[in-house]
């Protein structure tokens, strides 16, 4: 029997076929989950529409700007009408202005700091609040993080601070939603060639560093992230919540 048979989920953060969100969505669907998707802005709509179309013409696709409460409310209203309930939510959403990912963190502007935290961290709180009433049989919320939340990664700057906020939010949400049998966890992925990653200065050097220093001498693949996403969504992880699961070739354990 498929691990996620009978489960319904909504995926936030697919940008293109190389997106981590897309890899996890494919893995969820392969294990039997029925999914709905959102897209951020008209610029990404065509890409996401083409990918989602491979799941069938009736797959639900909705616009959602996570900084707009009315967009979020509409997503969960529509999901509720289509599915009746919700079991899974994937949060793979992050953004900081490009100039905030260059130079020194100390020069981060107030506005860049606000934007990074609103989109990359607060959005998890807003989406969890919208999803919880639909998770009548419990559920699993999975967010994507990165090691820059825990240690300094040059050029990651304000995004690292926002990811730290995301991870702390995960723990507080896990506490609040635990009585409803809703689990909230993060996957901390090693460097992967995605659209978002290419916006980080020095990303190529980061890849080489993992190959040189991680115990497995590599980072991770999107297929491996998909498999971890399935595990966290499944009954195999029924007692795991508020955790950050590292999928990074073991890099997180290294001191030097």
C-alpha positions in Angstrom: 0.0 0.0 0.0 1.3 3.5 -0.8 2.5 5.4 2.2 0.3 8.5 1.6 -2.7 6.9 0.1 -5.9 8.9 0.9 -3.9 11.9 2.0 -4.5 15.4 0.6 -1.9 18.2 0.6 -1.1 21.7 -0.6 2.3 22.7 -1.9 3.7 26.2 -1.7 6.9 27.1 -3.5 7.2 25.4 -6.8 9.1 27.6 -9.3 10.4 25.2 -11.9 11.3 21.5 -12.4 14.4 21.9 -10.3 12.6 23.2 -7.3 12.9 21.2 -4.1 9.2 21.8 -3.6 8.6 20.0 -7.0 10.8 17.1 -5.9 8.9 16.6 -2.7 5.5 17.1 -4.4 6.4 14.4 -7.0 7.4 12.0 -4.2 4.2 12.7 -2.2 2.1 12.1 -5.3 4.0 8.9 -6.2 3.0 7.6 -2.7 -0.6 8.3 -3.3 -1.3 11.8 -2.0 -3.7 14.1 -3.9 -2.2 17.6 -4.2 -3.1 21.2 -4.8 -0.5 23.8 -5.8 0.1 27.5 -5.6 2.2 29.9 -7.6 3.7 33.3 -6.8 2.9 35.9 -9.5 2.1 35.7 -13.2 5.8 35.3 -14.0 5.9 31.8 -12.6 2.4 30.8 -13.5 3.2 29.2 -16.9 6.1 27.1 -15.5 4.1 25.8 -12.6 1.0 25.3 -14.7 3.0 23.1 -17.1 4.4 21.0 -14.3 1.2 20.6 -12.4 -0.5 19.6 -15.6 1.4 16.3 -15.5 -0.7 15.3 -12.5 -3.9 15.7 -14.4 -6.0 18.5 -15.8 -8.1 18.7 -12.7 -5.2 19.4 -10.4 -5.9 22.5 -8.3 -3.6 25.5 -9.0 -4.1 28.8 -7.2 -2.3 32.1 -7.1 -0.9 33.0 -3.7 1.3 35.9 -2.5 2.1 34.8 1.1 2.4 38.4 2.2 -1.3 38.8 1.5 -3.7 37.4 4.1 -6.6 37.4 1.6 -4.6 35.2 -0.8 -3.9 32.7 1.9 -7.5 32.7 3.0 -8.7 32.0 -0.5 -6.2 29.1 -0.9 -7.5 27.3 2.1 -11.2 28.1 1.3 -10.7 26.6 -2.1 -8.7 23.6 -0.8 -11.5 22.9 1.8 -14.1 23.1 -0.9 -12.2 20.6 -3.2 -10.8 18.2 -0.6 -13.0 18.6 2.4 -9.9 18.2 4.7 -6.2 18.5 4.5 -3.4 16.3 5.7 -0.1 17.7 4.3 1.4 21.2 3.7 4.7 22.0 2.2 6.3 25.4 2.8 9.2 26.0 0.4 9.0 29.8 0.3 11.9 32.2 0.9 13.0 35.6 -0.5 15.3 38.4 0.4 16.2 41.4 -1.8 19.3 40.6 -3.9 21.4 43.4 -2.4 20.9 41.9 1.0 22.6 38.7 -0.1 25.8 40.6 -1.0 28.3 42.4 1.1 28.1 42.5 4.8 25.1 41.5 7.0 25.6 44.6 9.2 24.6 46.7 6.2 21.2 45.0 5.9 18.5 47.6 5.5 15.4 47.7 7.8 13.2 47.0 4.7 15.3 44.1 3.5 15.2 42.5 7.0 11.4 43.0 7.1 10.8 41.5 3.7 13.0 38.5 4.3 11.3 37.6 7.6 7.8 38.3 6.3 8.1 36.0 3.3 10.6 33.4 4.6 9.4 33.0 8.2 6.1 34.6 9.1 4.5 33.0 6.1 4.9 29.6 7.8 2.8 30.9 10.7 0.2 32.3 8.4 -0.1 29.1 6.4 -0.2 26.9 9.4 -3.0 29.0 10.9 -5.0 28.6 7.6 -4.3 24.9 7.3 -5.0 23.8 10.9 -8.8 24.0 10.8 -8.8 21.7 7.7 -6.4 19.2 9.4 -9.3 17.5 11.2 -7.5 14.1 11.4 -4.1 15.6 12.3 -1.5 16.4 9.7 2.1 17.1 8.7 3.5 20.5 7.9 7.0 20.5 6.4 9.2 23.6 5.8 12.5 24.0 4.1 15.5 25.4 5.9 19.3 25.6 5.5 22.4 25.3 7.7 22.8 29.1 7.5 20.1 29.3 10.2 22.5 27.7 12.7 26.0 28.9 11.5 27.4 31.8 9.6 27.4 31.1 5.8 29.1 34.0 4.0 26.7 35.9 1.7 23.7 34.1 3.1 23.3 37.1 5.4 19.7 38.1 6.3 18.3 34.9 4.8 20.2 32.9 7.5 18.6 35.0 10.2 15.2 34.6 8.6 15.7 30.8 8.4 16.6 30.8 12.1 13.3 32.5 12.7 11.6 29.9 10.5 13.1 27.1 12.6 12.1 28.7 15.9 8.6 29.2 14.5 8.5 25.5 13.6 9.1 24.7 17.3 6.5 27.0 18.6 3.9 25.9 16.0 4.7 22.2 16.9 3.8 23.1 20.5 0.6 25.0 19.7 -0.7 22.4 17.1 0.4 19.2 18.8 -2.8 18.7 20.6 -4.5 18.6 17.2 -2.1 15.9 16.1 -0.5 18.3 13.6 3.2 17.8 13.3 5.5 20.6 12.1 9.1 19.9 11.0 11.9 21.4 8.9 14.1 19.8 6.4 17.5 21.5 6.3 18.8 20.7 2.8 22.4 20.9 1.7 23.2 23.0 -1.4 21.0 22.0 -4.4 21.0 23.6 -7.9 17.7 25.5 -7.7 16.5 28.9 -9.0 16.7 30.4 -5.5 20.2 29.0 -4.9 21.6 30.6 -8.0 20.8 34.0 -6.4 23.3 33.4 -3.6 26.8 34.8 -4.3 29.5 32.1 -4.1 27.1 29.3 -4.5 29.5 27.3 -6.7 32.2 27.5 -4.0 29.6 26.3 -1.4 29.1 23.1 -3.5 32.8 22.4 -3.7 33.1 23.0 0.1 30.5 20.3 0.8 32.3 17.8 -1.5 35.6 18.5 0.4 34.3 18.5 4.0 30.9 16.6 4.3 31.3 13.0 5.6 29.7 11.7 2.5 31.8 14.0 0.3 28.7 15.5 -1.3 25.5 17.5 -0.5 22.2 15.9 -1.4 19.9 15.3 -4.4 16.3 16.4 -4.9 15.3 12.7 -4.9 16.7 12.3 -1.5 14.9 15.4 -0.3 11.7 14.0 -1.8 12.2 10.8 0.1 12.7 12.7 3.4 9.5 14.7 2.6 7.6 11.4 2.3 9.0 10.1 5.6 7.9 13.2 7.5 4.5 13.1 5.9 4.0 9.4 6.7 3.0 7.5 9.8 6.6 6.5 10.2 7.2 10.0 11.6 4.1 10.0 13.7 6.0 10.9 16.9 8.4 13.5 15.3 7.6 17.1 15.6 9.4 20.4 16.1 12.6 19.0 14.6 15.1 20.1 12.0 16.1 17.1 9.8 19.4 17.6 8.1 19.8 16.1 4.6 23.2 17.4 3.7 25.7 14.5 3.4 26.4 14.9 7.1 27.9 18.4 6.8 26.0 19.6 9.8 28.0 17.4 12.2 31.4 18.9 11.2 33.3 21.3 13.4 36.2 21.9 10.9 
